[in-house]
């Protein structure tokens, strides 16, 4: 009986350890992963392969580039937060 209880206890510890690691991964993904992906997407027009076309379309005006960056950043941050809430929602189900 003690051997079976010991096996059950060991199994419970393994499961709790895996849940803890999954929680940490989820938190990191939600807080940082989606946001960093958003910032990368926002930076593509200025630093990506088609940057010359983008800079030509805005006339190489830093105020227009900043305006685009801030508008797109706020939209993508809200999108990242929504995706994060969606990813975490499986815990509530």
C-alpha positions, 0 to 999 in steps of 0.5 A, spaced: 500 500 500 505 504 501 509 503 494 502 505 491 501 511 495 508 513 493 507 512 486 501 516 486 505 521 490 510 521 485 505 522 479 502 528 482 508 531 483 510 530 476 503 533 474 504 539 478 511 541 476 508 540 468 502 545 470 507 550 473 511 550 467 505 550 462 503 556 466 510 560 466 510 559 459 503 561 458 504 567 462 511 569 458 507 568 451 501 572 453 505 578 456 511 578 451 511 574 445 505 577 442 507 584 444 514 583 441 511 580 434 506 586 434 512 590 434 516 586 429 510 587 424 510 594 425 517 595 424 517 591 417 515 597 413 521 602 415 526 596 416 524 591 412 525 589 404 520 594 401 523 600 406 525 604 400 518 604 397 515 605 404 519 611 405 518 614 398 510 614 399 511 618 405 516 622 402 521 620 408 518 625 413 519 623 420 513 625 422 509 621 418 513 615 419 512 616 427 504 617 426 504 611 422 508 607 427 504 610 433 497 608 430 499 601 428 503 600 435 496 602 439 492 597 434 497 591 435 498 592 442 490 591 443 490 585 438 496 582 442 492 583 449 486 580 445 490 574 443 493 573 450 486 573 453 484 568 448 490 563 449 489 564 457 481 562 456 482 555 455 484 555 463 477 557 464 473 552 460 
